[in-house]
Amino acid sequence: MRDRPFKSAIAAERLKLRSVRSTYWLLASLLPLFVLATLVGHAMVAAWDGAPPADRAHYESADMSVVVAPITQLVLAILAALAITSEYRTGAIATTLTAVPNRLRLFGAKVTVVLGLTGAAAVLSTALSTLLSLWLAGDRPPPIEPWTSTTDALGSAALTVATIVVAALVGVGLGAAFRSSAGALAAVAGLLFVGPTIAVYLPDPWDERVSGVLLPSLAHTPEAAVALVLYPVLALGAGAWMMTRRDA
């Protein structure tokens, strides 16, 4: 019986997320991304087919998650941030806090709903990009073939899903911390795009070390695994702390 208020808060947050147009527009914006990925993949494969054998070894793989995942991270992080900042912008947060005065419970409900929606979107997006990659590669050998085994494909897909979900959790955490759509979105964009751009210009070996722990280009290292956990922990911790310390 103790969890009934939390379940009620989750139901209310789910209804709010479903009732705003921005949720559907943001999710729909991912569809043209797959059209772009298909065009890019076709061009890459066609160039590989026409290249001399000596040049083929220098091509990148037809893994279309390289195209799809970064934009999906950004879109779902924006959706997650707006789940909180939109209420502060319209003043509806006062009504929400009247209905759910326990701020940690409210924040937990928002995080749970965002996690469910973005997790499902991440799985679907990654599955489609994986199937698209396999279709584009066909029976071509590496390096165009993205994965040499089912285990490699599943491992790559799992990491992609994890980075997308983490980006969304960071978005909701920063949304609660900043309470401003502009501030939260600027921070998310900085993490996903500005940070990797700056990392490229760092001196060796710091360029690869820093890039390897950033969400768009996580490496298969223990440091990257720690970073994958720290991103949501720090962002959600900051969001929860700020939400309980400041007035609506």
C-alpha angles and dihedrals in degrees: 000000000000093000094055094094089051092049090049090051091050091050091051093048091048090052092049093050091050094047099058121084094219090070092060095040092052093048091046090052088070092066097073087050090069091050088054091047091051092052092047092047093049091050091049094049092045091051090049092050091053097043124101114257091251091057097045093076090065096059124106120240123267091247101143093191084085087068100033105039102060094051091043089053091053096045095049092043088054091049090050094048092049090054086075108019094054090063092052091047094053096036091241090125089081091060091044092053090049089056094041108025093172100089096194089052090050092048091047091052092051092048091049093051093045090048092052096049098041092043091056091045091048093051093047094045093048093046091052093047090048093051090045091052092051091047093050094047093048111169094333116130127238137322088040091042102081099206133024095204142021089250091058091049093049092046092051091047092049092052091048092051090048094052092049093049091046090052089054092049090050088051095054091044093051090044090058092043097049099029084202124102092211094050095045094046092047090052092048093048090048092053095046102038115007094048095053090046092053092045091061090064097049117110120263127302094016093064092066094037094054095039090051093063097045117101099242093053109025112170125218093257136117089247091057091050090053090048091051089059097040096053096066094033093056096040095046091043091053091046094050093046094049093044092056095042103049133062120247 
